[in-house]
Each structure stands twice: as structure tokens, then as C-alpha cells.
Amino acid sequence: MQDQPKVTQAMIDAYDEYTHLTLDRRAFMNRLTRLAGSGAAAAAIAPLLAANSARAAMVADDDERLEAADITYPGEGGEMKGYLVRPADAGEKLPAVIVVHENRGLNPHIRDVARRVALEGFVALAPDFLSPLGGTPEDEDKARGLFGELDRDQTVGNAVATQAFLAGHDATTGKVGVIGFCWGGALVNNLAVADPELDAGVAYYGTQPAAEDVARIEAPLLLHYAGLDERVNAGIDAYRAALEDAGKTFTIHVYEGVNHAFNNDTSEARYDSAAAELAWERTIAFLKENLT
């Protein structure tokens, strides 16, 4: 049996640059080839770095404990698509949680996360923030390319509209929180700035809002960061200082020795089960404390 190829931190850093910054796929594969020693090794390592939607979901999409449906609802100036999930046996109204995707759009992994949230006793809605551009395509590299075409203000407006939709939904108590990952973590921070009606925000490795905007935040925040994520972590100190200066309610956790996207179990090289499980326990406890 052939040994598993070795994934180094330099390879993970190159992948992060490819997915979030300026490196295109050809340049990424060239760098990965140099780091791996051969094209064949690079070809074997690349799938370990990328998210793999074929990996099994933690909660099956036909789980009988849940009611799930693809829906549309009003956004800011247009229709939004989303995936709405709630416990099948809910005998009363429940608090709601928006689940915000990474920069790959509303894919099977984020749908799985929404089902996990619903099983914790929430109405979960995973919006497709690529809706203004026609929705998330199946090719995740194409999806990534679309994020640069989104209008920032419209995107934040669509997040505010999502909160309002859930607050007024007949299955919810009117209490609404949000959880987001990577691109979605940044949107959580921006939604907290934009929407004083938001009741709680959880951001996983999301870039921070401008310090001068932090005073507008009303919701308590739970902020998860990966210890090896130098790109995003560069903004932690300024964010912490601004939150403290403005007297905001927040908690920051840095998970040492893990990478950006440590919660994404479809990414073999970056997923860290111990950090993901601890962060999830903290997240659910935080949401229950602030929404119920």
C-alpha cells in the first residue's frame, strides 16, 4: 500500500494564498510541485488540501429527525435562495440561526452544518449569498471566482434581510443568531456592525471590521481563530482593542497549532477534529445562552 503523501505547512499556506489572495490555480500548482518535489506528488497532495464534497456528511440529508427544504425569500432588492432546516418534532417556536458559507458558496458541507445546527434545537437557514449572480455553481472553483463580483453593500444588506426574514418567520421565536466560516466569518462581523437587531454572532476565522465601525455592534460575539492563520490573525489585536474600548460583549478563542478552515471536515489536510469539536461545543453553548 502506497504511503499517504506528506502535507507541509508551506503547502497549506500556498493553498490559503490560492483560495483567498492573489495566487491563481496554475501558479498554485507550480508552487505545490516545487514544494512536493514532482508533479505527481503535487497531484496527489492537492485533493488533500481542497475541500471534498464527496466526503460523508455528519448528518444525512434525509435524516428523519429534520425537516429541510430549499427556499426563496426576499433579499435586498432581489430574491435570495437558501436551505432551511428545523427539527421535525418541534412542538413550539424555536430560535433561529443563520449559517453563512465559506467562499465556495452554499455547498453540501454548509448544508450539513445547517443540519447540525438544527439538531441542536434551532431553525437554521443557510443562505446562498451568490443568489444575485444566479446562485452557487457546482464547480467550486467557479464559485470562488464569483465572490469578487459581489457588491459588498448588497451582500451585507442581504444578510440583514435574512435576519429580518427569520425574525418574522412563524416557526421562530424572533431571536436570531448567526454563525459563519472564513468568508462567512467576515460577513458575521460585518452583519454585527450593520444590524442592531442581531442577537448573537459566531465568527470562525473571519477577517475583522474596521475599528471605527465596532462601536455600532450590539450583539455579543464569539470569535474563533486558528493559531497558524497568520493572514486573518493579523487583525485580532486591533479588533480586541476596539471591542474593549467600546464596552462590547465578546469572547476570543485562538486554537493553537491548527489551520484556517480547521472546522471543515471535508478538507483532510486542514481539518482538526479536536479543535472543531471544542469550538462547536462553545458555539452551541453560546447560541443557546443568547437565543433561548
C-alpha positions as CSV (number, residue, x, y, z in Angstrom):
1,M,0.0,0.0,0.0
2,Q,1.4,3.4,-1.0
3,D,2.2,5.8,1.8
4,Q,0.0,8.9,2.2
5,P,1.8,11.9,0.7
6,K,3.2,14.4,3.3
7,V,1.4,17.7,3.5
8,T,3.6,20.5,4.9
9,Q,2.7,23.9,6.4
10,A,4.2,25.6,3.4
11,M,1.7,23.7,1.1
12,I,-1.2,24.7,3.3
13,D,0.0,28.3,3.2
14,A,0.2,28.2,-0.6
15,Y,-3.3,26.8,-0.7
16,D,-4.6,29.6,1.5
17,E,-3.0,32.1,-0.8
18,Y,-4.6,30.5,-3.8
19,T,-8.1,30.4,-2.2
20,H,-8.1,33.8,-0.5
21,L,-5.5,36.1,-2.1
22,T,-3.8,36.5,-5.5
23,L,-2.4,33.1,-6.5
24,D,-4.2,31.6,-9.5
25,R,-4.5,27.8,-9.9
26,R,-1.6,27.4,-12.3
27,A,0.7,29.4,-10.1
28,F,-0.5,27.4,-7.1
29,M,0.1,24.0,-8.8
30,N,3.6,25.2,-9.9
31,R,4.4,26.2,-6.3
32,L,3.0,22.9,-5.0
33,T,5.1,21.0,-7.5
34,R,8.2,22.7,-6.2
35,L,7.3,22.0,-2.6
36,A,6.3,18.4,-3.3
37,G,9.2,17.6,-5.5
38,S,7.3,16.4,-8.5
39,G,4.1,16.9,-10.5
40,A,2.9,13.5,-9.5
41,A,3.3,14.3,-5.8
42,A,1.6,17.6,-6.2
43,A,-1.3,16.0,-8.0
44,A,-1.7,13.6,-5.0
45,I,-1.5,16.3,-2.4
46,A,-3.8,18.9,-4.0
47,P,-7.0,17.0,-3.2
48,L,-5.9,16.7,0.5
49,L,-5.8,20.5,0.7
50,A,-9.0,21.1,-1.1
51,A,-12.5,20.5,0.3
52,N,-14.0,17.3,-1.0
53,S,-17.8,17.4,-1.2
54,A,-17.9,13.6,-1.6
55,R,-16.8,13.1,2.0
56,A,-19.7,11.8,4.1
57,A,-21.9,14.3,5.8
58,M,-22.1,14.2,9.6
59,V,-25.9,14.4,9.3
60,A,-27.6,12.7,6.3
61,D,-29.7,15.0,4.1
62,D,-32.6,12.7,4.6
63,D,-32.3,12.4,8.4
64,E,-35.9,11.8,9.7
65,R,-35.3,14.0,12.7
66,L,-35.3,17.0,10.5
67,E,-37.5,18.9,8.0
68,A,-35.3,20.5,5.3
69,A,-36.2,22.4,2.1
70,D,-34.6,24.7,-0.4
71,I,-36.5,28.0,-0.2
72,T,-36.5,31.5,-1.6
73,Y,-37.1,34.7,0.4
74,P,-36.8,38.5,0.0
75,G,-33.3,39.9,-0.1
76,E,-32.2,43.5,-0.6
77,G,-33.6,44.3,-4.0
78,G,-33.9,40.7,-5.2
79,E,-34.7,37.1,-4.3
80,M,-32.4,35.1,-2.1
81,K,-32.1,31.3,-2.2
82,G,-31.4,29.3,0.9
83,Y,-31.6,26.0,2.7
84,L,-34.0,26.0,5.7
85,V,-33.8,23.2,8.3
86,R,-35.7,22.6,11.5
87,P,-36.4,19.8,13.9
88,A,-39.2,17.6,12.7
89,D,-40.8,17.2,16.1
90,A,-40.6,20.8,17.2
91,G,-43.8,21.5,19.2
92,E,-43.1,25.1,19.7
93,K,-41.3,28.1,18.2
94,L,-37.5,27.9,18.2
95,P,-34.7,30.5,18.0
96,A,-33.1,30.8,14.6
97,V,-29.5,30.7,13.3
98,I,-28.2,31.9,10.0
99,V,-25.4,29.7,8.7
100,V,-23.0,31.5,6.4
101,H,-20.9,29.7,3.9
102,E,-17.2,30.0,3.0
103,N,-16.0,31.4,-0.3
104,R,-17.3,28.3,-2.1
105,G,-20.9,29.2,-1.7
106,L,-23.8,27.1,-0.5
107,N,-22.3,23.6,-0.9
108,P,-23.0,20.2,0.6
109,H,-20.7,20.9,3.6
110,I,-22.6,24.0,4.6
111,R,-25.9,22.3,4.2
112,D,-24.5,19.6,6.6
113,V,-23.5,22.3,9.1
114,A,-27.1,23.7,8.9
115,R,-28.5,20.3,9.7
116,R,-26.1,20.0,12.7
117,V,-27.3,23.4,14.0
118,A,-31.0,22.4,13.6
119,L,-30.4,19.2,15.6
120,E,-29.3,21.4,18.5
121,G,-32.8,22.9,18.6
122,F,-32.7,25.8,16.2
123,V,-34.4,26.8,12.9
124,A,-31.3,27.0,10.7
125,L,-31.1,28.9,7.4
126,A,-28.1,28.7,5.2
127,P,-28.4,31.5,2.6
128,D,-26.8,31.4,-0.8
129,F,-25.1,34.8,-0.9
130,L,-24.3,34.1,-4.6
131,S,-28.0,34.4,-5.3
132,P,-27.6,37.9,-7.0
133,L,-25.3,36.1,-9.5
134,G,-27.6,33.2,-10.2
135,G,-26.6,31.0,-7.2
136,T,-23.8,28.7,-6.3
137,P,-22.5,26.7,-9.3
138,E,-21.5,23.1,-8.8
139,D,-17.9,23.8,-9.7
140,E,-16.4,25.3,-6.5
141,D,-13.5,27.0,-8.3
142,K,-16.1,28.8,-10.4
143,A,-18.0,29.7,-7.2
144,R,-14.8,31.1,-5.7
145,G,-14.3,33.3,-8.8
146,L,-17.8,34.8,-8.4
147,F,-17.2,36.2,-4.9
148,G,-15.1,39.1,-6.4
149,E,-18.2,40.1,-8.4
150,L,-20.4,40.6,-5.4
151,D,-21.4,44.1,-4.3
152,R,-20.3,44.4,-0.6
153,D,-23.1,46.7,0.5
154,Q,-25.7,44.5,-1.2
155,T,-24.2,41.4,0.4
156,V,-24.4,42.9,3.9
157,G,-27.9,44.1,3.0
158,N,-28.9,40.6,2.1
159,A,-27.6,39.4,5.4
160,V,-29.7,42.0,7.2
161,A,-32.7,40.9,5.1
162,T,-32.0,37.3,6.1
163,Q,-32.1,38.2,9.8
164,A,-35.4,40.0,9.3
165,F,-36.9,37.1,7.4
166,L,-36.0,34.7,10.2
167,A,-37.1,37.1,12.9
168,G,-40.6,37.2,11.3
169,H,-40.9,33.5,10.4
170,D,-43.8,31.8,12.0
171,A,-41.5,28.9,13.2
172,T,-39.2,31.1,15.2
173,T,-39.3,33.0,18.4
174,G,-37.9,36.1,16.7
175,K,-34.5,35.6,18.2
176,V,-31.8,35.3,15.5
177,G,-28.1,34.5,15.7
178,V,-25.5,33.9,13.0
179,I,-22.5,31.6,12.5
180,G,-20.1,31.9,9.6
181,F,-16.9,30.4,8.4
182,C,-14.0,32.1,6.6
183,W,-15.7,34.5,4.1
184,G,-18.8,33.8,6.2
185,G,-16.9,34.7,9.4
186,A,-16.1,38.1,7.9
187,L,-19.7,38.6,7.0
188,V,-20.8,37.8,10.6
189,N,-18.6,40.6,11.8
190,N,-20.0,43.0,9.1
191,L,-23.6,41.9,9.9
192,A,-23.0,42.6,13.6
193,V,-21.9,46.1,12.6
194,A,-24.8,46.7,10.3
195,D,-27.7,45.1,12.2
196,P,-28.6,46.2,15.7
197,E,-31.4,43.6,15.8
198,L,-28.9,40.7,15.6
199,D,-29.0,38.7,18.9
200,A,-25.7,36.8,18.7
201,G,-22.7,36.3,16.3
202,V,-20.2,33.5,15.9
203,A,-17.3,34.0,13.5
204,Y,-14.9,31.3,12.6
205,Y,-11.6,32.7,11.3
206,G,-13.2,35.7,9.7
207,T,-11.5,39.0,8.9
208,Q,-12.4,41.9,11.1
209,P,-14.4,45.0,10.5
210,A,-12.8,48.5,10.6
211,A,-12.1,49.6,14.1
212,E,-14.1,52.7,13.7
213,D,-17.2,50.6,13.0
214,V,-17.0,48.4,16.1
215,A,-19.0,50.8,18.3
216,R,-22.1,50.1,16.2
217,I,-22.1,46.4,17.2
218,E,-24.9,45.4,19.7
219,A,-24.8,41.6,19.5
220,P,-22.5,39.5,21.8
221,L,-19.7,37.9,19.7
222,L,-17.9,34.6,19.9
223,L,-14.7,34.7,17.8
224,H,-12.8,31.5,16.8
225,Y,-9.3,31.8,15.3
226,A,-6.8,29.2,14.1
227,G,-3.3,29.6,15.6
228,L,-1.5,29.1,12.3
229,D,-3.7,31.5,10.4
230,E,-1.3,34.5,10.2
231,R,-3.3,36.3,7.5
232,V,-6.5,36.6,9.5
233,N,-4.9,36.7,12.9
234,A,-3.1,39.9,12.0
235,G,-6.3,41.8,12.8
236,I,-7.1,40.2,16.1
237,D,-5.3,42.7,18.4
238,A,-6.9,45.7,16.8
239,Y,-10.3,44.1,16.9
240,R,-10.0,43.1,20.5
241,A,-8.9,46.6,21.5
242,A,-11.8,48.2,19.6
243,L,-14.3,45.9,21.2
244,E,-12.9,46.5,24.7
245,D,-12.8,50.3,24.1
246,A,-16.5,50.2,23.0
247,G,-17.5,48.1,26.0
248,K,-18.8,45.2,23.8
249,T,-19.5,41.7,25.0
250,F,-17.2,39.2,23.2
251,T,-15.0,36.2,23.7
252,I,-12.0,35.3,21.6
253,H,-10.6,31.8,21.3
254,V,-7.3,31.0,19.4
255,Y,-6.8,27.3,18.8
256,E,-3.1,26.8,18.7
257,G,-1.4,24.6,16.1
258,V,-4.4,24.4,13.7
259,N,-5.0,25.9,10.4
260,H,-7.6,28.2,8.8
261,A,-10.7,26.1,8.0
262,F,-10.0,23.7,10.9
263,N,-13.8,23.2,11.2
264,N,-14.2,22.0,7.7
265,D,-14.3,18.2,7.9
266,T,-14.3,17.9,4.1
267,S,-10.7,19.3,3.9
268,E,-8.5,16.4,5.1
269,A,-5.3,18.4,5.5
270,R,-6.7,21.3,7.4
271,Y,-9.5,19.8,9.5
272,D,-8.6,19.3,13.1
273,S,-11.2,17.2,15.0
274,A,-10.2,18.3,18.5
275,A,-10.3,22.0,17.8
276,A,-13.5,21.6,15.7
277,E,-15.3,19.7,18.5
278,L,-14.3,22.2,21.2
279,A,-15.2,25.2,19.1
280,W,-18.6,23.6,18.2
281,E,-19.3,22.9,21.9
282,R,-18.5,26.5,22.7
283,T,-20.6,27.7,19.8
284,I,-23.8,25.8,20.7
285,A,-23.5,26.8,24.3
286,F,-23.1,30.5,23.3
287,L,-26.0,30.4,20.9
288,K,-28.3,28.7,23.5
289,E,-27.2,31.2,26.2
290,N,-28.0,34.2,24.0
291,L,-31.0,33.0,21.9
292,T,-33.1,30.9,24.4
